[in-house]
Amino acid sequence: MSSPKKRVLFYLLDGARPDILNGLMAEGKLPHLQQLAEEGTFRTATTCFPSTTGPAYLPFLTGHFPGTMNIPGIRWFDKQEFKRTRWNKMAMRSYCGPEANWFNTDMPAEIPTLFEVMGKSYNLYNMITRNIPDAYDLGKKGKSWLYMRAHFMKRHHPVDLQGHERIMALLNSGKDFDFLFAVFPSVDWDSHYHHIRDYRTVEAYQIADNSIGEVRANLEKKGWWKDTLFMLTSDHGLTPSHTHFDLGDWMTEQGLKSVGYPVIWRRKPKSAVMISGNSFGSIHLLNHDGAQVLKEQELMIHFGKTRMTELLREKAVDFVAYRGNRPGEYMVQNQHGKALITQQRENYSYQPLDADPLFLGHIPPVTHREALESTFNSLYPDALVQISQLLKCRRAGDVVVSARNGYDLRDFWEYPEHKGSHGSLTKEHMHVPMIYNQKGWATHSARTADIFPSLLKWMNKPVPANEGNALN
Ligand SMILES: [Zn+2]
């Protein structure tokens, strides 16, 4: 007798925070998820840096971090390409507009996504759609109109409700699937434009919960549920923002005229500033000869030590990170001083120099799993590995800025105004829920990158090289 057919049902509850999910469950507001947590596992995992929509989908969809995938933000800049010629498609990117479609070709072609290795794979609303035929892209038809209306009318829930209907239509059509990946975007949107605990945000959690209940009932009726792996996670948390600090304007005021989205046409810019989330920013200096990414020594000359001190004095800036002078060295600096992260082969270490900006004390060389373990419950989960992976990517810029909770880094150009933010390395942005209908999997600290090999292993499929470790 052949073994029963296995399937994976994956809900991405964009912007869901584990503590809020837990609270709503305790109030009895998410009965279907509560049942899943009781029958299976409800735990917290870490996402990646920057903790922002799009790049933060890469760990579970490809098993790799944004730096490895060369997509270090929802907006990015490539100094080398820009200096070659400014009117160049590869010089800068914003996935927040019409360039969103280029996400698929901006990634390395040789690294597969789950959609390419899981078998018959359906997508709902996620923007990484490489090699997904239209017939398998459930949300595609009418998506841009629905998303635009959601954005400008601040009416988000129709998107999630329609998404659920499309899933049910697929299940009722008699078609089968191996992998079904569904994004429910409204928790993120409602948290940005209202509040992380607004009644509309709570409703968005409940819409996903209802959908899970109905889909589960359908799969149970078909006799498929017991061989289906259910997985739910998120790409980042969010925190309420009270103050907007525009990093691009600050650079211009400091004499380093900046370009950034949507103002990309200024003459003779001295810098470019790219914001994601909006608690993450990358600064690219254009006021020097050559097109190289600057390491500490050159950075202090061209950015200037005084300017760095001024930047770190800004309340919105929690810390900055940049490359050290030697390969594998990364500096983390706040207003009190700096620390050194070193990556040598498979090992990561952290050494406070004149201060301890990440509040981690001294961490001797450890493996990437131990580095996660020892920082998981700190203020900056997975800081060592996440800062290293990001700064390996030249599109990440000369300096990256992680904002303090309560602040974001983009002001004038944001409409509607953002009242919530993510993207930083703080635990409120880095911790995400992970719920699956299985017990007895590995209990060590998990990253969302671990989901990629776990799903393939569940399906008995070959697992391509990746930066995660299977939990099953
Ligand atoms: Zn998101």
Residues whose N, C-alpha, C, O or C-beta is under 5 A from the ligand:
A	BS01	ZN	D14 G15 T52 T53 D188 D235
